[in-house]
């Protein structure tokens, strides 16, 4: 089984042309689920979207 890629908050912010604070806001609102490993937080490819 292949390991799924993960993305840092900075990677996501750069990819979607938003600030890292925006990514943190989405996490706080429950729109993104990030995994914390040490000082870095990563987003796995599956994104939970709440209605």
N, CA, C and O atoms as CSV, one atom per row, in Angstrom:
chain,resi,resn,atom,element,x,y,z
A,1,UNK,N,N,0.848,-1.186,0.000
A,1,UNK,CA,C,0.000,0.000,0.000
A,1,UNK,C,C,0.892,1.247,0.000
A,1,UNK,O,O,1.828,1.347,0.793
A,2,UNK,N,N,0.597,2.183,-0.884
A,2,UNK,CA,C,1.357,3.428,-0.999
A,2,UNK,C,C,0.970,4.414,0.087
A,2,UNK,O,O,-0.203,4.558,0.432
A,3,UNK,N,N,1.973,5.086,0.616
A,3,UNK,CA,C,1.693,6.140,1.590
A,3,UNK,C,C,1.046,7.328,0.873
A,3,UNK,O,O,1.483,7.728,-0.206
A,4,UNK,N,N,0.012,7.876,1.482
A,4,UNK,CA,C,-0.655,9.034,0.892
A,4,UNK,C,C,0.221,10.266,1.082
A,4,UNK,O,O,0.863,10.409,2.122
A,5,UNK,N,N,0.255,11.151,0.104
A,5,UNK,CA,C,1.054,12.377,0.263
A,5,UNK,C,C,0.434,13.273,1.325
A,5,UNK,O,O,-0.767,13.204,1.586
A,6,UNK,N,N,1.247,14.097,1.921
A,6,UNK,CA,C,0.733,15.074,2.870
A,6,UNK,C,C,1.288,16.439,2.496
A,6,UNK,O,O,2.326,16.542,1.842
A,7,UNK,N,N,0.596,17.469,2.909
A,7,UNK,CA,C,0.940,18.826,2.520
A,7,UNK,C,C,1.064,19.688,3.765
A,7,UNK,O,O,0.254,19.572,4.685
A,8,UNK,N,N,2.061,20.541,3.802
A,8,UNK,CA,C,2.189,21.461,4.928
A,8,UNK,C,C,1.211,22.613,4.749
A,8,UNK,O,O,0.672,22.831,3.664
A,9,UNK,N,N,0.996,23.337,5.825
A,9,UNK,CA,C,0.121,24.511,5.763
A,9,UNK,C,C,0.669,25.515,4.755
A,9,UNK,O,O,-0.089,26.130,4.006
A,10,UNK,N,N,1.980,25.674,4.742
A,10,UNK,CA,C,2.604,26.598,3.780
A,10,UNK,C,C,2.375,26.138,2.345
A,10,UNK,O,O,2.109,26.956,1.465
A,11,UNK,N,N,2.477,24.821,2.105
A,11,UNK,CA,C,2.216,24.273,0.769
A,11,UNK,C,C,0.792,24.617,0.322
A,11,UNK,O,O,0.576,25.075,-0.800
A,12,UNK,N,N,-0.167,24.391,1.209
A,12,UNK,CA,C,-1.569,24.669,0.876
A,12,UNK,C,C,-1.808,26.149,0.621
A,12,UNK,O,O,-2.487,26.525,-0.335
A,13,UNK,N,N,-1.247,26.978,1.481
A,13,UNK,CA,C,-1.425,28.427,1.327
A,13,UNK,C,C,-0.872,28.889,-0.015
A,13,UNK,O,O,-1.509,29.676,-0.716
A,14,UNK,N,N,0.296,28.407,-0.369
A,14,UNK,CA,C,0.918,28.774,-1.643
A,14,UNK,C,C,0.080,28.267,-2.825
A,14,UNK,O,O,-0.149,28.995,-3.791
A,15,UNK,N,N,-0.371,27.013,-2.736
A,15,UNK,CA,C,-1.142,26.401,-3.827
A,15,UNK,C,C,-2.460,27.139,-4.088
A,15,UNK,O,O,-2.870,27.301,-5.238
A,16,UNK,N,N,-3.113,27.580,-3.018
A,16,UNK,CA,C,-4.429,28.215,-3.160
A,16,UNK,C,C,-4.375,29.733,-3.049
A,16,UNK,O,O,-5.411,30.397,-3.011
A,17,UNK,N,N,-3.158,30.282,-2.998
A,17,UNK,CA,C,-2.957,31.731,-2.964
A,17,UNK,C,C,-3.718,32.395,-1.817
A,17,UNK,O,O,-4.409,33.397,-2.002
A,18,UNK,N,N,-3.571,31.807,-0.627
A,18,UNK,CA,C,-4.134,32.377,0.596
A,18,UNK,C,C,-3.024,32.420,1.646
A,18,UNK,O,O,-1.935,31.890,1.424
A,19,UNK,N,N,-3.297,33.043,2.776
A,19,UNK,CA,C,-2.297,33.094,3.843
A,19,UNK,C,C,-2.368,31.825,4.688
A,19,UNK,O,O,-3.361,31.098,4.663
A,20,UNK,N,N,-1.301,31.577,5.431
A,20,UNK,CA,C,-1.309,30.429,6.343
A,20,UNK,C,C,-2.364,30.651,7.433
A,20,UNK,O,O,-2.935,29.687,7.943
A,21,UNK,N,N,-2.624,31.906,7.789
A,21,UNK,CA,C,-3.664,32.206,8.770
A,21,UNK,C,C,-5.032,31.762,8.261
A,21,UNK,O,O,-5.865,31.303,9.042
A,22,UNK,N,N,-5.270,31.896,6.953
A,22,UNK,CA,C,-6.529,31.439,6.360
A,22,UNK,C,C,-6.666,29.933,6.531
A,22,UNK,O,O,-7.738,29.444,6.887
A,23,UNK,N,N,-5.595,29.199,6.282
A,23,UNK,CA,C,-5.622,27.740,6.448
A,23,UNK,C,C,-5.920,27.398,7.907
A,23,UNK,O,O,-6.716,26.500,8.183
A,24,UNK,N,N,-5.285,28.110,8.844
A,24,UNK,CA,C,-5.545,27.894,10.281
A,24,UNK,C,C,-7.012,28.208,10.621
A,24,UNK,O,O,-7.637,27.494,11.404
A,25,UNK,N,N,-7.546,29.263,10.035
A,25,UNK,CA,C,-8.952,29.617,10.258
A,25,UNK,C,C,-9.856,28.474,9.805
A,25,UNK,O,O,-10.773,28.084,10.527
A,26,UNK,N,N,-9.604,27.940,8.624
A,26,UNK,CA,C,-10.401,26.818,8.114
A,26,UNK,C,C,-10.284,25.612,9.043
A,26,UNK,O,O,-11.257,24.887,9.255
A,27,UNK,N,N,-9.088,25.401,9.594
A,27,UNK,CA,C,-8.914,24.310,10.554
A,27,UNK,C,C,-9.748,24.577,11.808
A,27,UNK,O,O,-10.440,23.680,12.290
A,28,UNK,N,N,-9.691,25.791,12.336
A,28,UNK,CA,C,-10.457,26.160,13.529
A,28,UNK,C,C,-11.963,25.997,13.315
A,28,UNK,O,O,-12.691,25.645,14.243
A,29,UNK,N,N,-12.426,26.252,12.088
A,29,UNK,CA,C,-13.845,26.130,11.757
A,29,UNK,C,C,-14.259,24.681,11.494
A,29,UNK,O,O,-15.440,24.398,11.293
A,30,UNK,N,N,-13.289,23.765,11.495
A,30,UNK,CA,C,-13.583,22.353,11.270
A,30,UNK,C,C,-13.671,21.975,9.804
A,30,UNK,O,O,-14.123,20.878,9.478
A,31,UNK,N,N,-13.245,22.864,8.909
A,31,UNK,CA,C,-13.311,22.581,7.475
A,31,UNK,C,C,-12.136,21.734,7.003
A,31,UNK,O,O,-12.245,21.004,6.018
A,32,UNK,N,N,-11.009,21.834,7.712
A,32,UNK,CA,C,-9.821,21.038,7.400
A,32,UNK,C,C,-9.416,20.266,8.640
A,32,UNK,O,O,-9.587,20.733,9.766
A,33,UNK,N,N,-8.879,19.085,8.419
A,33,UNK,CA,C,-8.393,18.274,9.530
A,33,UNK,C,C,-6.895,18.076,9.334
A,33,UNK,O,O,-6.468,17.369,8.420
A,34,UNK,N,N,-6.096,18.709,10.204
A,34,UNK,CA,C,-4.653,18.652,10.076
A,34,UNK,C,C,-4.061,17.694,11.097
A,34,UNK,O,O,-4.577,17.548,12.205
A,35,UNK,N,N,-2.963,17.038,10.703
A,35,UNK,CA,C,-2.224,16.154,11.604
A,35,UNK,C,C,-0.997,16.898,12.075
A,35,UNK,O,O,-0.272,17.484,11.271
A,36,UNK,N,N,-0.762,16.878,13.361
A,36,UNK,CA,C,0.394,17.572,13.930
A,36,UNK,C,C,1.509,16.565,14.175
A,36,UNK,O,O,1.304,15.554,14.847
A,37,UNK,N,N,2.695,16.845,13.626
A,37,UNK,CA,C,3.866,16.016,13.894
A,37,UNK,C,C,5.010,16.947,14.244
A,37,UNK,O,O,5.594,17.582,13.367
A,38,UNK,N,N,5.327,17.027,15.527
A,38,UNK,CA,C,6.363,17.956,15.967
A,38,UNK,C,C,5.884,19.378,15.791
A,38,UNK,O,O,4.778,19.725,16.205
A,39,UNK,N,N,6.713,20.202,15.178
A,39,UNK,CA,C,6.371,21.613,14.977
A,39,UNK,C,C,5.569,21.820,13.701
A,39,UNK,O,O,5.047,22.912,13.478
A,40,UNK,N,N,5.460,20.804,12.864
A,40,UNK,CA,C,4.774,20.947,11.569
A,40,UNK,C,C,3.379,20.332,11.610
A,40,UNK,O,O,3.149,19.344,12.307
A,41,UNK,N,N,2.455,20.918,10.865
A,41,UNK,CA,C,1.111,20.375,10.708
A,41,UNK,C,C,0.937,19.990,9.252
A,41,UNK,O,O,1.383,20.710,8.358
A,42,UNK,N,N,0.297,18.866,9.009
A,42,UNK,CA,C,0.118,18.354,7.657
A,42,UNK,C,C,-1.336,18.063,7.384
A,42,UNK,O,O,-2.094,17.701,8.284
A,43,UNK,N,N,-1.716,18.225,6.140
A,43,UNK,CA,C,-3.056,17.892,5.697
A,43,UNK,C,C,-2.968,16.648,4.835
A,43,UNK,O,O,-2.202,16.609,3.872
A,44,UNK,N,N,-3.740,15.643,5.171
A,44,UNK,CA,C,-3.818,14.444,4.339
A,44,UNK,C,C,-4.791,14.743,3.191
A,44,UNK,O,O,-5.640,15.623,3.330
A,45,UNK,N,N,-4.688,14.036,2.070
A,45,UNK,CA,C,-5.510,14.347,0.903
A,45,UNK,C,C,-7.009,14.342,1.129
A,45,UNK,O,O,-7.724,15.077,0.450
A,46,UNK,N,N,-7.521,13.528,2.074
A,46,UNK,CA,C,-8.965,13.537,2.303
A,46,UNK,C,C,-9.317,14.770,3.117
A,46,UNK,O,O,-8.760,15.007,4.188
A,47,UNK,N,N,-10.235,15.536,2.600
A,47,UNK,CA,C,-10.658,16.775,3.254
A,47,UNK,C,C,-12.111,16.611,3.647
A,47,UNK,O,O,-12.947,16.223,2.831
A,48,UNK,N,N,-12.405,16.906,4.891
A,48,UNK,CA,C,-13.781,16.820,5.378
A,48,UNK,C,C,-14.460,18.159,5.146
A,48,UNK,O,O,-13.963,19.203,5.568
A,49,UNK,N,N,-15.587,18.119,4.481
A,49,UNK,CA,C,-16.358,19.337,4.229
A,49,UNK,C,C,-17.665,19.221,4.978
A,49,UNK,O,O,-18.411,18.260,4.788
A,50,UNK,N,N,-17.952,20.198,5.832
A,50,UNK,CA,C,-19.209,20.168,6.557
A,50,UNK,C,C,-20.210,21.104,5.907
A,50,UNK,O,O,-19.862,22.160,5.379
A,51,UNK,N,N,-21.447,20.688,5.961
A,51,UNK,CA,C,-22.497,21.510,5.352
A,51,UNK,C,C,-23.178,22.355,6.388
A,51,UNK,O,O,-24.091,23.114,6.062
